[in-house]
């Protein structure tokens, strides 16, 4: 599967992790979040709302047909996961989403809504993604450079899960410097 970002930007760019300062006035109660599940086609419109929120740091997505097509492809291929708000009024409001590529063994897209940060949703999404990737191969993610303050929380999350910075990848479609981080393969018992 082609990555989401490769369909909308330069071939070396992938979609990156978003993390901005918390906005406490719109926070959800942790008990109002569901666990992570596979995304379904009915999630696409809510996912595009999250993508619009991420655009200042990721670059254009929500109105880009190739992004929508790639998202639909990831959902159909069971390579997209979401965390939803548990609400009767908004049953499919996406708090966060992650897309993986099993072929590339990589994280292709991860974002958590500003209104839902601080409840561990990013960690749950990343854990779910890693459980669906091959632990015997390195796992890659392109994320923000350490010089990007808005990306520090994302970098810490990846580091917590064992990712290490490998190389500079240049600016993403929003013009923000990025790096490649990888998680080493797990040792196989002999």
N, C-alpha and C positions, 0 to 999 in steps of 0.2 A: 504494500500500500504506500502510495506517495504521501509524504508528510503534509499536514495542513499548511504549514508555512511555505513549503516549497511551491505550493500551488498559487501563492499570492505574492511571492517576493523572490529575491535572489536565491539561487540553488543552495547556498551555504547557510541560509537562515532557517531557523525553526521558530515555533512559537515559544514564548518564554513565560516564566512564572511571574505573576503580578502580586505585589504586596505594597500597599500604601499605608499611611498612618491610619489608625483606627478612627472611626466616626461613631462615638458612643451614643449619640442621639438616635441612631437607627439600629441598635444592636438587637439581635435575637437572643432569647433565652436558650441556653444549651439544651434544655430538655425539649425544646421545640424543633430539634433537628433529627432527621431520620439518619439511619446508617447509609453508607454508600451502596449504590446499586448500578447495574448496567443502564446506560442511557437508552431511551427508546425514541422513535421518530417524533412522538408527541412532545418531546423535550426541546426540539430544535428552536422554537420561537423564544422560549425562556433562556436557552443557551445563548442566543444572539443578544439578548439584553445584557448578559454577563460579558459577552465579547465587546459590546459597545463600551462598557465600563472600563475594560482593559485596554482599549485602543490608544489612549495617550501614551502608554508604555510599550505596547506591542506593535502598534501600527494599524492601518485599516483592516477590518475583518467583516463586520456585520453586514455591510452592503456590498461585499465582494462576492460575486457568484461562485468563484472557485473555492472560497472558504466554506460557503454553505454546502457546496457539493462534497468537499473533503470531509466536512463534519458529518454529513449524511452517510458517506461511505464508512467512516469510522464507527458510527452507530450501527449500521447494517453489519459490519464486520465484528461486532462485539468488542470494540477496542476503545470505547468511550464510557466513562463512569461519572455519576453525579451524586451530589449530596443535596437533598431537597429539604425545604422548610416543611415541617409537619403542620399543615393548616388546612382546615376545611375550605376556607375562603380562597386560598391560593395553593391548591394541592400540588402543583408542579413548579413552584418557584425555586429555581436553582440557586443554591447558596455557593456551590463550587462545582467545578468540572475538571476532568483530566482525560486526555487522549493519549493512548500509547500506540506504538508500532511494534507488533510482534516480530515482523520481518527485520526491522532495524534494531530491535530490542532497546527501545528508547521511549522516553517521555516526550511527547510532542507538544503538549499544551496543558497548562495547569493554571487555574485562576480561582480565587475565592473572593466573593463579593465583599466590598468594604464593610457592609453592614453585618457581615457574619464572621469577621476575623476574630481570632483570639479564643476560639472554642475547639481548636484541634482539627478542624475540617480539612485543612491542607494535609496534615499528617495522615488522616484516615484515607484521603484520596490517594496519596502517594503509597501508602502501605498496600492498598487494594491494587494499584497499578503494578507494583513490584511483585505481588503475588500472581499476576497474570503474565509476567515476563519470565524469560529463561534465566534462572539464577546461575547457571553454569557458563553464561556469557556475560561480558561487561554490559552494563546498562548506561546509556548516555542521555544527557539532557543539555540543551543550550539554554542558559539563563543569564541573568545580569552580571556584569563585571562588578568587582568589589568597590569600584568608584561610584556606583549608582546607589544612593541612599535608599531609594524605594525598593531596591532589590535585595537588601541585606537580610531581611527576614526569610526570603525564599532561599538564599544561599545557606543560611543557618539550618533551614529545614533539610535541604539536600545533604549538608554535612552531617547532620544528626543521623541520617539514614546511610551514611558511609560513602557519600560522593566526594570526590576530590577534583579540584580544578586541574585541567589538562592543558588547555590552549586558548588563546585569544581568538574570537570568531568574528570580530568586527561589529559594525552597527547593525541593529535589527531594522525593520521597516519604519520604526518610529525614530530612528537615528540614535538609539541608545546602545552603548557598548555592551557586548555580550562575550561570554566564555563558554567553552565546552567543559562540562563536569562529567565524570564517570564514576560508576560504582564497580569495584572489582568483582569478578566472578566469585561465587562461594566455592570453597574447597570441596571436592567430592571425596567421600570416604573411600579409602583404598581397599 
